[in-house]
């Protein structure tokens, strides 16, 4: 299973959540699979998907999902400590760990060698850290959303990306419709 297939499998249970999606091809894949107002496609701020998701979750009772990548989390490891120490019950960090920088040509990241993001998250103090295969991710996400357990899910998938066009939404339109779905 690659990232496109993982996102495709998760889309049905993202409908009632607020989704922050990592910059680049992950956002293009989510947009192409299913575009909804509750999706925030990052157009900048590389590395900050988990931080934006955490910040949002502290301001709303709605479930917030950060659809992160391994390369992005490796750029911003300090975010895991903030997530652990604030630990809002409505926040789930999903790290789609394909061991590569998918948006820049699939260069290998250190998670394809010795680095375990699940172990780093546990060391940061996150209580419920689950490492799983891509295929098991949907069921696990459904469980933690239902139980409202703050969680980090490291979903191990294969590298590879779909060739897709850029998202044809103006940033202000994207911001306003996402704001509306936060308030709705
Ligand atoms: Mg990656």
Boltz pocket constraint, residues with backbone or C-beta under 6 A from the ligand:
constraints:
  - pocket:
      binder: B
      contacts: [[A, 69], [A, 70], [A, 71], [A, 96], [A, 97], [A, 98], [A, 99], [A, 100], [A, 101], [A, 102]]
      max_distance: 6.0
